Every structure is written in structure tokens, then in C-alpha cells.
Amino acid sequence: MINIDHKNREDIIKSYAHRLLDDMDWDTLYTFAYETLVENKSRLNNTSLENEIKGYYPELLEDFPV
């Protein structure tokens, strides 16, 4: 077992992430990105979600009347 400490943990994670991404085809990468975004945005409270959407795609909120 390797010794993962605070100093090398970030480098190991970054190397692992690069390797995972390099081995993905475009469909897998798209699916991964989509699922990660949905999971991440699901954690936002309603105000934060609304503010983020307004910052990028305000017209999207018109499709969902309050």
C-alpha cells in the first residue's frame, strides 16, 4: 500500500482523473459530465440554482413558470 499524505494526495487525484478522462470515448465523457453536473446542481438550494441559471441561461427559467 502506498503512503497517501496531504502533500501527494492532490497530485495522485489529478493524475488519476487525467488517466480516467484519457481512457474515455466521447459518449462516455458526455455521460460522465452530464451525470456529474446533475448531481452537483441537485445539491444547490433553490436560490443558488436560480442565480446560477440566470447567470448562464436566463431564458431557461421562462420554460418553468413559478
URKATA-V784520 format. One record per helix or strand of 2 or more residues. SS is the DSSP state (hx for helix, st for strand). FROM is the first residue (numbers start at 1). TO is the last residue. Records with the same first field share a line. If there is no record, write none. Layout:
# URKATA-V784520
SS=FROM-TO ; FROM-TO
This chain:
# URKATA-V784520
hx=6-22 ; 26-42 ; 46-63
